[in-house]
Amino acid sequence: MMLPPFIQRMNPRERVLAGVVGGVVFLLVNLFLWSWLMGAIRSARSDVAKRKMTRLEQTVFLREADLWTKRDKWLREHQPVYKGAADASALLDQLKQTAGKDSVLIENPAIGANETNPAYQSVSVSIETKSPWPPLVHFLYDVQLPESFIVFESVNLAIDSADATQMRGRFKVARWYAPPNVAKPR
């Protein structure tokens, strides 16, 4: 076997060293290529899993399209239209009336800012309550009926430090109105 001239000029020690360096370079190149390949495979599997989940979600949406169409129609027919800043005081009056019916004391009522986004318009009210637990549960239930379009955007409940039979609540309550520029069906 004939060796190339540049290898023939090397002494045996240089040949071993060149072989070791060549082997290490070969191993490093292979390590780099395999790690890149495994990373690409891992990324592809992750992408396939995400696409499968998206496909399953789309299948569910397509299967339930009639349900969501009916819900959207009901929402457009029943969601109230925002009339102005007076709606916030009407919400506060409604909360006070419901609280009075359920024996819940409302403290520190405050009208919040109006919010407008593509899905809805809202007015909010912040209140603090004090009552035993059962009347508070009835109050929460009575306020959140689906037809009222009232939501609790933030809730903070705690046992009253002065009286363990009383609950203290801090709520941000909002009424959601139809989005701007959406005409009601006739």
VEXZA-593076 format. One record per residue (C-alpha): y, z, x; residue in one letter. Coordinates in nm, 3 decimals. Layout:
<Y:Y, Z:Z, X:X, milo:a>
...
//
This chain:
<Y:0.000, Z:0.000, X:0.000, milo:m>
<Y:0.333, Z:-0.102, X:0.132, milo:m>
<Y:0.625, Z:0.143, X:0.094, milo:l>
<Y:0.984, Z:0.024, X:0.064, milo:p>
<Y:1.172, Z:0.019, X:0.396, milo:p>
<Y:1.409, Z:0.306, X:0.310, milo:f>
<Y:1.110, Z:0.535, X:0.241, milo:i>
<Y:0.935, Z:0.423, X:0.561, milo:q>
<Y:1.238, Z:0.534, X:0.763, milo:r>
<Y:1.207, Z:0.891, X:0.623, milo:m>
<Y:1.004, Z:1.156, X:0.794, milo:n>
<Y:0.735, Z:1.339, X:0.586, milo:p>
<Y:0.963, Z:1.634, X:0.513, milo:r>
<Y:1.236, Z:1.405, X:0.374, milo:e>
<Y:0.979, Z:1.222, X:0.161, milo:r>
<Y:0.860, Z:1.550, X:0.003, milo:v>
<Y:1.219, Z:1.657, X:-0.058, milo:l>
<Y:1.305, Z:1.317, X:-0.211, milo:a>
<Y:0.994, Z:1.342, X:-0.431, milo:g>
<Y:1.092, Z:1.690, X:-0.549, milo:v>
<Y:1.451, Z:1.582, X:-0.622, milo:v>
<Y:1.326, Z:1.271, X:-0.803, milo:g>
<Y:1.084, Z:1.483, X:-1.007, milo:g>
<Y:1.356, Z:1.734, X:-1.100, milo:v>
<Y:1.592, Z:1.451, X:-1.203, milo:v>
<Y:1.311, Z:1.292, X:-1.405, milo:f>
<Y:1.239, Z:1.626, X:-1.578, milo:l>
<Y:1.610, Z:1.689, X:-1.652, milo:l>
<Y:1.654, Z:1.341, X:-1.798, milo:v>
<Y:1.344, Z:1.392, X:-2.013, milo:n>
<Y:1.461, Z:1.738, X:-2.119, milo:l>
<Y:1.800, Z:1.596, X:-2.220, milo:f>
<Y:1.643, Z:1.305, X:-2.410, milo:l>
<Y:1.388, Z:1.526, X:-2.591, milo:w>
<Y:1.649, Z:1.785, X:-2.688, milo:s>
<Y:1.875, Z:1.511, X:-2.822, milo:w>
<Y:1.581, Z:1.357, X:-3.010, milo:l>
<Y:1.475, Z:1.693, X:-3.159, milo:m>
<Y:1.836, Z:1.766, X:-3.259, milo:g>
<Y:1.858, Z:1.428, X:-3.430, milo:a>
<Y:1.530, Z:1.494, X:-3.613, milo:i>
<Y:1.650, Z:1.841, X:-3.720, milo:r>
<Y:1.978, Z:1.692, X:-3.842, milo:s>
<Y:1.798, Z:1.417, X:-4.030, milo:a>
<Y:1.566, Z:1.669, X:-4.199, milo:r>
<Y:1.864, Z:1.881, X:-4.300, milo:s>
<Y:2.039, Z:1.573, X:-4.438, milo:d>
<Y:1.728, Z:1.473, X:-4.634, milo:v>
<Y:1.700, Z:1.826, X:-4.779, milo:a>
<Y:2.067, Z:1.816, X:-4.887, milo:k>
<Y:2.018, Z:1.477, X:-5.046, milo:r>
<Y:1.708, Z:1.600, X:-5.232, milo:k>
<Y:1.904, Z:1.896, X:-5.368, milo:m>
<Y:2.188, Z:1.667, X:-5.473, milo:t>
<Y:1.937, Z:1.438, X:-5.641, milo:r>
<Y:1.780, Z:1.731, X:-5.828, milo:l>
<Y:2.126, Z:1.844, X:-5.945, milo:e>
<Y:2.207, Z:1.493, X:-6.061, milo:q>
<Y:1.877, Z:1.475, X:-6.248, milo:t>
<Y:1.956, Z:1.801, X:-6.428, milo:v>
<Y:2.307, Z:1.678, X:-6.511, milo:f>
<Y:2.169, Z:1.351, X:-6.648, milo:l>
<Y:1.906, Z:1.534, X:-6.850, milo:r>
<Y:2.169, Z:1.769, X:-6.994, milo:e>
<Y:2.442, Z:1.507, X:-7.040, milo:a>
<Y:2.435, Z:1.537, X:-7.421, milo:d>
<Y:2.474, Z:1.914, X:-7.401, milo:l>
<Y:2.772, Z:1.887, X:-7.169, milo:w>
<Y:2.928, Z:1.614, X:-7.382, milo:t>
<Y:2.898, Z:1.839, X:-7.688, milo:k>
<Y:3.044, Z:2.133, X:-7.498, milo:r>
<Y:3.334, Z:1.921, X:-7.374, milo:d>
<Y:3.400, Z:1.797, X:-7.729, milo:k>
<Y:3.390, Z:2.155, X:-7.865, milo:w>
<Y:3.622, Z:2.268, X:-7.587, milo:l>
<Y:3.874, Z:1.991, X:-7.659, milo:r>
<Y:3.866, Z:2.071, X:-8.031, milo:e>
<Y:3.897, Z:2.449, X:-8.004, milo:h>
<Y:4.091, Z:2.530, X:-7.688, milo:q>
<Y:4.445, Z:2.633, X:-7.779, milo:p>
<Y:4.749, Z:2.440, X:-7.659, milo:v>
<Y:5.002, Z:2.616, X:-7.437, milo:y>
<Y:5.329, Z:2.661, X:-7.625, milo:k>
<Y:5.541, Z:2.849, X:-7.372, milo:g>
<Y:5.617, Z:3.183, X:-7.214, milo:a>
<Y:5.584, Z:3.363, X:-7.549, milo:a>
<Y:5.208, Z:3.314, X:-7.526, milo:d>
<Y:5.192, Z:3.588, X:-7.259, milo:a>
<Y:5.351, Z:3.846, X:-7.487, milo:s>
<Y:5.118, Z:3.734, X:-7.768, milo:a>
<Y:4.822, Z:3.795, X:-7.533, milo:l>
<Y:4.955, Z:4.141, X:-7.451, milo:l>
<Y:4.999, Z:4.219, X:-7.822, milo:d>
<Y:4.643, Z:4.104, X:-7.890, milo:q>
<Y:4.509, Z:4.326, X:-7.610, milo:l>
<Y:4.704, Z:4.624, X:-7.743, milo:k>
<Y:4.572, Z:4.563, X:-8.096, milo:q>
<Y:4.211, Z:4.534, X:-7.975, milo:t>
<Y:4.250, Z:4.841, X:-7.754, milo:a>
<Y:4.391, Z:5.040, X:-8.047, milo:g>
<Y:4.096, Z:4.938, X:-8.262, milo:k>
<Y:3.851, Z:5.046, X:-7.992, milo:d>
<Y:4.039, Z:5.370, X:-7.899, milo:s>
<Y:4.128, Z:5.251, X:-7.550, milo:v>
<Y:4.461, Z:5.366, X:-7.405, milo:l>
<Y:4.659, Z:5.087, X:-7.233, milo:i>
<Y:4.895, Z:5.191, X:-6.954, milo:e>
<Y:5.136, Z:4.996, X:-6.733, milo:n>
<Y:5.117, Z:4.655, X:-6.903, milo:p>
<Y:5.275, Z:4.374, X:-6.703, milo:a>
<Y:5.306, Z:4.004, X:-6.778, milo:i>
<Y:5.193, Z:3.786, X:-6.489, milo:g>
<Y:5.279, Z:3.437, X:-6.377, milo:a>
<Y:5.171, Z:3.122, X:-6.556, milo:n>
<Y:4.921, Z:2.900, X:-6.377, milo:e>
<Y:4.866, Z:2.529, X:-6.423, milo:t>
<Y:4.582, Z:2.328, X:-6.273, milo:n>
<Y:4.388, Z:2.016, X:-6.379, milo:p>
<Y:4.124, Z:2.214, X:-6.572, milo:a>
<Y:4.346, Z:2.453, X:-6.770, milo:y>
<Y:4.678, Z:2.629, X:-6.805, milo:q>
<Y:4.682, Z:3.006, X:-6.820, milo:s>
<Y:4.901, Z:3.304, X:-6.886, milo:v>
<Y:4.800, Z:3.641, X:-6.748, milo:s>
<Y:4.863, Z:4.007, X:-6.819, milo:v>
<Y:4.782, Z:4.306, X:-6.598, milo:s>
<Y:4.687, Z:4.630, X:-6.770, milo:i>
<Y:4.543, Z:4.968, X:-6.685, milo:e>
<Y:4.316, Z:5.147, X:-6.929, milo:t>
<Y:4.184, Z:5.496, X:-6.984, milo:k>
<Y:3.897, Z:5.571, X:-7.219, milo:s>
<Y:3.538, Z:5.692, X:-7.237, milo:p>
<Y:3.274, Z:5.438, X:-7.133, milo:w>
<Y:3.143, Z:5.326, X:-7.481, milo:p>
<Y:3.487, Z:5.235, X:-7.625, milo:p>
<Y:3.569, Z:5.048, X:-7.302, milo:l>
<Y:3.251, Z:4.842, X:-7.337, milo:v>
<Y:3.341, Z:4.758, X:-7.698, milo:h>
<Y:3.693, Z:4.664, X:-7.586, milo:f>
<Y:3.559, Z:4.432, X:-7.313, milo:l>
<Y:3.322, Z:4.270, X:-7.562, milo:y>
<Y:3.584, Z:4.225, X:-7.833, milo:d>
<Y:3.836, Z:4.068, X:-7.595, milo:v>
<Y:3.602, Z:3.811, X:-7.439, milo:q>
<Y:3.473, Z:3.622, X:-7.741, milo:l>
<Y:3.419, Z:3.252, X:-7.658, milo:p>
<Y:3.661, Z:3.135, X:-7.925, milo:e>
<Y:3.943, Z:3.344, X:-7.779, milo:s>
<Y:3.948, Z:3.172, X:-7.436, milo:f>
<Y:4.034, Z:3.505, X:-7.274, milo:i>
<Y:3.887, Z:3.591, X:-6.934, milo:v>
<Y:3.903, Z:3.889, X:-6.703, milo:f>
<Y:4.015, Z:3.741, X:-6.374, milo:e>
<Y:3.995, Z:4.073, X:-6.192, milo:s>
<Y:3.833, Z:4.402, X:-6.289, milo:v>
<Y:3.845, Z:4.737, X:-6.114, milo:n>
<Y:3.664, Z:5.028, X:-6.285, milo:l>
<Y:3.642, Z:5.388, X:-6.166, milo:a>
<Y:3.565, Z:5.730, X:-6.308, milo:i>
<Y:3.884, Z:5.926, X:-6.372, milo:d>
<Y:3.923, Z:6.189, X:-6.100, milo:s>
<Y:4.079, Z:6.437, X:-6.343, milo:a>
<Y:3.818, Z:6.395, X:-6.621, milo:d>
<Y:3.466, Z:6.270, X:-6.543, milo:a>
<Y:3.414, Z:6.164, X:-6.907, milo:t>
<Y:3.695, Z:5.909, X:-6.882, milo:q>
<Y:3.694, Z:5.566, X:-6.716, milo:m>
<Y:4.000, Z:5.416, X:-6.554, milo:r>
<Y:4.025, Z:5.040, X:-6.549, milo:g>
<Y:4.265, Z:4.798, X:-6.387, milo:r>
<Y:4.239, Z:4.446, X:-6.531, milo:f>
<Y:4.403, Z:4.110, X:-6.488, milo:k>
<Y:4.343, Z:3.931, X:-6.817, milo:v>
<Y:4.423, Z:3.564, X:-6.875, milo:a>
<Y:4.409, Z:3.324, X:-7.166, milo:r>
<Y:4.313, Z:2.971, X:-7.076, milo:w>
<Y:4.486, Z:2.690, X:-7.260, milo:y>
<Y:4.413, Z:2.318, X:-7.271, milo:a>
<Y:4.515, Z:2.133, X:-6.955, milo:p>
<Y:4.853, Z:1.964, X:-6.956, milo:p>
<Y:4.872, Z:1.610, X:-7.095, milo:n>
<Y:4.542, Z:1.637, X:-7.285, milo:v>
<Y:4.569, Z:1.531, X:-7.646, milo:a>
<Y:4.358, Z:1.708, X:-7.906, milo:k>
<Y:4.105, Z:1.490, X:-8.092, milo:p>
<Y:4.170, Z:1.437, X:-8.459, milo:r>
//
